Structures are given as C-alpha cells and as structure tokens.
C-alpha cells in the first residue's frame, strides 16, 4: 500500500469516527490516579525528643568508678527509635556542642541550632556525628532532618 493510500484511509476513518469523549471529571480523576502512583508521601513526621539524662560537668556521678568528674556536660535524648547524645563544653562564655544521632537514617543530614542569641547550621557526617563551635549562652532548639522525619530537641539550656 502506498503512502498516499494510507493517508487517505486514515482521513476516511477519522471522518467516520463517532466515538464520544469521556466526561471531564472522569478524565481528571484518572489523571490524578496516575499522578499519585510512585510518589513518596510529602508529610514529614515531627518528633520531639525527650531528655533522658543531663550529666553536669565537674560533678562526680553516683556510682562512677573513676576518681575524676566529667569534663563535658552530657545530655541524652530519646526520639522514638533514635537517641541523640550531646556533649557540651564551655570556654569563655562560648560553648561547643558535639553530637551523634544513634540509629539509622541520619547520615549526611542537616542540623540546625536556633535560639534567641544566635542560629547555627551544619551537617552530620557518615557516622551521624556533628559539631557546632562558638555558641553563645542561651536557650536553644536543635532540629535534625532526614527524608521522613524531623527530630526537635527543645529547651537546651547553655547557661550552666
């Protein structure tokens, strides 16, 4: 069959076509069904961490076997399946915070520390550890974000 005859046949079929389009609402519904497939949920769970332990520096711990007191303040938070360990040291009214997120899913994720005095940002490394330096005294919130969750530690008091 020649090219001309194929085109004539297609045109004739188009002219004889008496089919009816689906209603607009049905087309929209079908398109929306297709668009939702394969997408990840857009909601991020917000988890507020609960303080489990707050060990102050220069105070011997009850039952501690060492003869010296701790040099850094240690705070341990629980947030569902994750734990957050913070070590806080102070030098001349400025503080350094070293932290680690215990549990899976927080490698190479943003860390944000904010308060009345200042705001700091960093990222965790491949072992989910991070460090912030030069933090002035104040009360702060620490936010850790990954793809599906946001852990918030509120009321971190750096006035001690």
N, C-alpha and C positions, 0 to 999 in steps of 0.2 A: 504494500500500500504506500502510495506516495505521500509526501509531506502535506501537499495541498488537500488530499482526500481526508487525511487525519484531522486537519484543522476544520474542514467542513463538517465532519462527523461530530466533533466537539461542539461546534457552534450550534448544530441542529439539536444535540442533546441538551444544551443549555436553554434553548428556546422552548423545548418541550417540558422542561422541569417545572413541576407544580408542587414541589415539597414546601412545607411551612417551617419557618424557624421556631425553635423552642422559645417559650416565654422568657422575657428578660430576667425575671427573678430566678428562674431555673438555671440560666446560663451563669449568672453571678454566683449562685450557690455552688455550682460545680467548679467554677474557677477558684473560689475560696477554699474548697475542699482540697484541691490540688496544691494550692499555695501553702497550706499548713503542714503538709507532709514533709518530713525531713528537717524541719526546723527544730532547734533546741528551745526549750522554754525560756522566755525572756525574764521571768521573775528570778530575783536573787534572794536567797534566804538570808535574813539578818539575824545573827546570833549574838547575844550579849554574853560576854564571858563573865564567869563568877569567880571572885577571888577565893582561892583555896588556902593559900599561905602567904604571909607577909613577914619575912625574917629581916630584922633591922641590923645594920652593921654595928660593930663594937659591942655586941651583947652576946654572951655565951648562950648557946642553945641548950635547952634542957635535954639531958641525956647525950650530949655531944661528947665524943671521946677525945677530941682534940683539945689541947691546952690553950688554944688561942680562939678569939672570937672571929666571926666572919668579917671580911673587909668590905663587901658589897652588900647592898640590900637586895634580897631575892624575893620576887613576887611570882607566885604560880597561880595561873588562871585555868579554869576548865570551861570549854565551849563545845558542848556535845561530844563528838568523837575526837576533838583536838584539845591539846593542852598548850599553854603559852607560858614559857619560862622567861622572866625578865631579870636581868642583873643590872642594878643601878649603882653607879659610883659618882661621888661628888668631888669637884675640885674648884675652889674659889667661886662659889655660888653658881657654878655651871655643872651640869650633870651629863654623864654618858650612859646610854642605855644599850645593852647588848641583849638580844632576844633570840629565841628559837621557837618555832611553831612545831609542836610534836604531833605527828600524824601526817597522813598523806594529803597531797593536793595543794600545798602552799609553797612549792619551789618556784623561784623566779616570779614572785607576785609583789604588787605594790604594798608599801607600808606607809601610813600617814599618821603623824602625831600632831594633834592640834589642841590649842588651849588659848587662854586669854593673853598670854605673854608672847607666844610665837607659834609657828607652824613648820613642820619638817616632813620631808618625804625621802624615801629610799626604796630599795627593792631587796627581797630576800635572795639568797644565793641558792645553789643546787641542793644544799642541806637545810634549807628553810631557816637560815640564820640571818640576822641583820644587825646593824649598829647605827646609832644616832649619837652625835657628839655636840657639845656646846649648848645643851638645852638649859635655858634659864629656869629658876624655881617657878613653880606654879602648879596648877591642877590641869591635867591633860586627858584626852581621849585618844586611844590608839586604834586605828582601823586597818584591818588586814583583808584584802580582797583576792578571791580567785574566781574562776568561771561561774561557779554555782552558789557561792556563799560569801558573806561579808561578816567577819567577826569584829565586834566592837568591845573594847575594854574601856570602861568609863571610870572617871574619878581617880586617875593615877596621880597621887599627891607627891610632888617633888619638893615639898617644903621641909622635909625632915632632915 
